[in-house]
Amino acid sequence: MRFRDRADAGRVLAARLAHLRAADPVVVGLPRGGVPVAAEVAAALGAPLDVVLVRKIGAPDREELAVGAVGEDGVTVRNEAVLRELGLSWEGLAERVARERDVIRERAVSLRSRPRPALRGRTVILVDDGIATGATVVAALRVLRDLGAARVVLAVPVAPPDSLAAIAPLADEVVCPATPRRFAAVGQWYDDFTQVPDDQVRKLLE
């Protein structure tokens, strides 16, 4: 399965999420690429649209290896196993964590023109344009739990089977129409995978 663009992928997802309309969900997209996909889902379900802002905390000298993540409202997610393996402490990463929290605050002000919808006790649908390694999605799922979501549904158009299997236990439901075994990058499954600018994200959220 291929997608023309992110809007097309969102419509495909929306058709598979129609059963959640009665749950009065909140749809949140991962900026930037996940927001155009999420916008189509939110429109189809008549649901509010927002973003979930998370920042991965990479290990010193190994940025691709996540030792944790931070999100809005002071949410912190630590990967204790990786911290132990690398002989690191969260306290020793305080400067790095503070820097990423600053980025989240700046992004929240930049992208939102209205208050974030309350998530506590709600069904929340987390949408991205696809999954490669899944580190950011994992962080976002954990942040949504910490923000009080009662039920979290992960919806992505495409992901490799092994990454999806590793992430699935963190969600209450997973919707992913395409799970190709030969997977190099998310963009290979789109005809148009143009980078999404912040201005487009802001307009969609408005």
N, C-alpha and C positions, 0 to 999 in steps of 0.2 A: 504494500500500500504506500502510495506517495501522496503528498499534499501540494496543492497549488501554492499556497502561502499560509501564513498563520491564521488568517480569518477562516480559510477553508478547513484547517485542522480544528479550529474552535467549533465550527458547525458540526463536524463529524463527532467530536466529543459531546456536544450538547445533545445530540440525538440519543447517545448512550447514557446520558445522565438525566433524561426526562423523568425517570421515576423518583427523583429527589425534589421535584418541584413542590410537592406537598410538605416537605420537611422544612420549608422556609429557610433555605440555606443562605450563607454568605459565601461569595466567590472571591478568592484572593489569588492574584497572579504574582509570579516571581519576576521582578523587573530585570531587564527590560522586556526580553523576548516573550515571556509568559503572559504579559498583560494583554496584547491583542488577541491571544487565544482565549484568555479568561473573559474578555469583554463579550465575545460571541456566546460563551456559556451563560454569563450573567444575563444577557439580553433574552436568550431563549427561555431561561428559567424565571425571569422576572425577579432576579435577585440583586442585592446591592453588590457593587464591585469595589474591591480595594486591593492593596498590595500587602505582601508580607515582606518586611525588611529584615534581612539577616546578613551577617558577615561571618565568614569562616575565619577561624583563628588557625593559621598555619604554623607548623613547627619551625623554629629558627633554622635557616639554611635549607629547609625542606618545605617550602610554602604549599606545595601540592598535597601535603599530608596534614589532614585536619586533626588538631588536638582538641577542638571544641568550636563553639560558635556563640555569637551574641545576637540578641534581637531587641526589639522595642520593649519598653517598660522594664528595662533592666534584666530581661531574661538572659540566663546563662546556661549553656549546654556544654558539659565537659566530657571528653572521651578519656575516662580515667585509665583505661587499658593502654592507650597509646602514650599518655603522659608517663605512666609507670615504665613502659618499655623504653622510652627515650630518657628517662631519668629527669623529667621536668616537673615543675610544680606550677599550678595555675597562678599562684602569687608571683612567681618569677616572670610571668608573661603580662604583668599588670600594665606596663606601658603600651604594649601591643594591643591589649584588650581595650584600653582607654581610647586609643586612636581609632579603632574600629567602631566603638560606640559613638564617637564624634561624627564619623561618616554616616552612621544610621540617622542620627539627629538631623544632620544637614539634608540627607535624602528625604526624610519625612517632610521637612519644611518645603523642600523644592518640589516634591511631586504632588502633595495633597493640598487641595484648596478647602477641604472641609474635614471635620473630625472623623477618625476611624470608626467604623461600625463596631459595636460591642460584639465580642466573640464568645463571651462566657455563656456556657449552656447551649450554644448553637451548633448546628451542623455546618461545617466549613469545608468547602471544596477548594483544594490547593491545585493550581493549574500552572504548568510550565510548558514550553514549546517542545520539550523532549528531555530525555535523561541520557547522560553519558556515564560518568562515574557515579553521579547521584549525591555527592557530598553536600551540595547546597540544598537539595530537596530534603535530605535527612535532617539537616539543621532546621529547615523551615517546618517540617512536621513536628519536631520536638518543641520548637518555639510556639507553634499553635496550641499544642497540648498545655504548655505552661501558661498560655494566655487564657486558658479555660474552655477551649472548644470541647463540646461533649462528644462530637463525632467528627472524624476527619476523613475525608475522601480525597485520595490522590488521583488526579486526572491528567494524563499526558498523552499526546498523540503517538509517540514512538519512544521505545527504549529497548536496549538489549536484554534478553531474558535473564542473564545472570545478575545484572544490576537491579532489575525489577524484583527478582526473587529475594534479594538481600534487603530491599527497602520495604517490601509488602507488609511484613509483620508490624511495622510502625504505624500503618494506616488501618482504619476500619474497613475500607473498601478501596480497591484499585481498579481504575478504568484506563486501559491502554490498548487501542485498536491494533497497533502494529508493534510486533516484537521480533524483528529480523535477527537471525543468528549472525549474519555477516554485517557487522556494524562498525563503521569507522568514526562517524561524527553525526550529530543530529542534523546538520545542514544538508547532508546527502539525501535526505528523505523529503526535501522541499524543492519545488521548482524555483521559488523565490524565498530566499532566506536573508533578505536585506536587514542590516542592523536597524534596530528600533531606537529612534532618538528620544530623549527625555520629553521633548515637546509633544510627541505622539502619546506617550504614557500619560502626561498631564491631561491632554484632551480626552482621552478615553476615561480617565477617572472622573472628570467633570461631568 
